Amino acid sequence: MDGRMALPRDFRRAPCPRMSEQYGMPGMIGGGMAWEGSTRRSRLPKNWAQICKRIKRRDGYRCTMIYEVGGRCTQAGTDVDHIVPGDDHGDDNLRLLCRWCHARKSGQEGASAAARNRVSTQRPSSTHPALED
């Protein structure tokens, strides 16, 4: 399996919050973003509120997440998301997501970053002493 979450066929019709409860992800809703200790907020441009209004209007105030099984999320968009994480605040790198989809995407990105920074505890493979020259 390639790490994608396996979901039932009716996933396209179900709203995101119900899916979070049904599939055991209750901490995704209402938990908020992990801003403590982060410099992300201070790196946002001064006109971030205006940028958010523009992106919400452009995306029709609806979540733009397209699921791997097909179909688009049916929830109202609440969070402006950077498609590629970082400090590129251009319109082509921003999209509107619902809270659930944004938390899920951010969680996956955080887990990937943690995995990249994790120190390997695997022992180096050694050859049998009789095979060494």
C-alpha positions in Angstrom: 0.0 0.0 0.0 1.3 3.5 -0.8 0.2 5.2 2.4 -3.1 6.5 1.1 -6.1 6.1 3.4 -8.5 3.4 2.2 -12.0 4.7 2.4 -15.4 3.2 1.4 -17.1 4.0 -1.9 -19.7 6.3 -0.2 -16.9 8.6 1.0 -17.7 11.1 -1.8 -21.2 11.7 -0.5 -20.3 11.9 3.2 -19.4 15.2 4.8 -15.9 15.4 6.2 -16.8 15.8 9.9 -18.9 12.7 9.9 -16.1 10.8 8.2 -13.7 11.9 10.9 -15.9 10.4 13.6 -16.8 7.3 11.6 -13.2 6.4 10.7 -11.7 7.1 14.1 -10.1 10.5 13.6 -12.0 12.5 16.2 -9.1 14.8 17.0 -9.2 16.4 13.6 -12.2 18.6 14.2 -12.0 21.5 16.6 -8.4 20.8 17.6 -7.1 23.9 15.9 -3.7 24.3 14.3 -0.5 23.9 16.2 0.6 27.5 16.3 2.4 27.3 19.6 6.2 27.5 19.0 5.7 28.1 15.3 6.9 31.1 13.2 4.3 30.5 10.5 1.9 33.2 11.6 4.7 35.9 11.8 5.8 34.9 8.2 2.3 35.6 6.7 2.1 38.8 4.6 0.5 41.9 6.2 -2.4 41.7 3.8 -3.2 38.1 4.6 -6.8 38.9 5.4 -7.3 40.4 2.0 -5.6 37.5 0.3 -7.9 35.0 2.2 -11.0 36.9 1.1 -9.8 36.8 -2.5 -9.1 33.1 -2.4 -12.4 32.3 -0.7 -14.3 34.3 -3.4 -12.2 32.6 -6.2 -12.9 29.1 -4.9 -16.6 29.8 -4.4 -16.5 29.5 -0.6 -16.3 25.7 -1.0 -13.5 23.2 -0.1 -11.5 22.3 -3.2 -10.1 19.0 -1.9 -10.3 16.2 -4.6 -10.3 12.8 -2.9 -8.1 9.9 -4.2 -11.3 7.9 -4.8 -12.7 10.7 -7.0 -15.1 13.5 -6.2 -14.7 16.8 -4.5 -15.4 17.6 -0.8 -18.8 19.0 -0.2 -18.0 21.1 2.8 -17.8 24.9 3.1 -14.3 26.2 2.8 -12.9 27.8 5.9 -9.1 27.6 5.7 -6.8 29.0 3.1 -4.1 26.4 2.5 -0.6 26.6 0.9 -0.6 23.8 -1.7 3.2 23.6 -1.5 4.2 24.4 2.1 6.4 27.4 2.6 6.4 31.1 2.1 5.0 31.3 -1.4 1.7 33.3 -0.9 0.9 33.6 -4.6 -2.7 32.9 -5.7 -1.5 29.9 -7.7 -0.1 28.3 -4.5 -3.3 28.9 -2.4 -6.6 27.1 -2.2 -9.6 26.9 0.1 -10.1 23.8 2.3 -12.6 22.8 5.0 -11.1 22.4 8.5 -11.1 18.6 8.3 -9.3 18.4 4.9 -6.8 21.1 6.0 -6.1 19.3 9.3 -5.6 16.0 7.5 -3.3 17.5 4.8 -1.3 19.4 7.5 -1.0 16.3 9.6 0.3 14.2 6.7 2.8 16.9 5.9 3.9 17.1 9.5 4.3 13.3 9.7 6.4 13.3 6.5 8.6 16.0 7.8 9.1 14.2 11.1 9.9 11.0 9.3 12.6 12.8 7.2 14.2 14.2 10.4 14.0 10.9 12.4 17.3 9.3 13.3 17.6 5.8 12.0 17.9 3.2 14.8 18.6 0.4 12.4 21.9 -1.3 12.9 24.2 -1.4 9.9 24.3 -4.8 8.2 27.4 -6.7 8.7 28.8 -9.6 6.9 29.7 -12.9 8.5 33.2 -12.9 9.9 34.2 -16.0 7.8 33.3 -14.0 4.6 35.4 -11.0 5.5 38.9 -10.7 3.8 
